[in-house]
Amino acid sequence: ETTADFEKTFTFMKELKCEETDLACLTPYPGTEFYENKEEEGIKIVDHDLEKFNGLFPLISGKTFQREDLAKYMMLFLNEYNDEYPG
């Protein structure tokens, strides 16, 4: 995905006007097919702290995005969504 893809996804999620939403980061767990094929997909694990292998923290960078991009868009969406649709 690219940062433009992230923006399109978040725009679509907001248009749905769901009462609740959840985000999770794609995480290459050791032993999974994704983990084994990450290099072929251009994915690099940039944080190897196993305590963060839980879907909550961006741990990867790719050909078209950096880990910081993922973190930025996750925070932007969560902040904007929570302001617009408070629980």
N, C-alpha and C positions, 0 to 999 in steps of 0.2 A: 504494500500500500504506500501511497504518497501522502504528504500532508494535505493535499487537495482531497484525497479520499477520506481522510479523517474528518475534514470539514463537512463533506457531503453526508457522511454517516451521522454526525452530530446534528446537522440540520434536520435530517430525516427523523431522528429520535425525538427531537423537540416537536416536530410536526405531529407525531403520534399522540402527544399530550397524555402520556401514561401517568398514572398516579404514583408509580414507583418505577425505578430503573436501577440497573446494576451494571457496572463495568468490570471487566476482568482483562488482564493482560495475558496474551498468549505466552505461555511459559514452556520452554523446552525441558521437560523433566527427563533426567537420565533414564535410559532404558526404553524411551518411547521412539516411535518412528520419526517424529519431528526432530527429536534430539539427534538421532543418528544421521539424518539427512540435512541438518541445518546449513552446513557449508555449501551443499549443492543449491540451496535456496538463497544463498547470499546472506544468511543470518549469522550474526556473531553474538555470543553471550559476553556482555560487558560487565556483568556483576555476578560473581560466583558464590555469593553469600547464600548458603542453602536455607537460611531462615527466611529469605525473601522469595523463595520458590513457592509462592502461594497464590499467584494470580493478582496480587494487589500492587506489586511493584514492577515497573518496566525493567526488564533485565537484558533486553536484546536491542541490537541495532541491525539495520538491513541496508540493502543497496540504495533505497530511496528515502530512508528516514533514520534518525538517530534516536537513541533512548530518551534523550531530553525532549524530543518532539512528542513522543508518546506521553511522557509525564506532563508536559505542558497542556496538551489537548485533553487529557483526562481531568486535570484540575480545572481547566476552563469550563469544560462541560459540566462537571459536578457542581461547581460554584454557580454557573448560570442556571442550570436546571433546578437546583435547590432554591435559588432566589425566586424563580418563576413559578415553581410548583412546591411550595413549602409543605412539609408533612404535617 
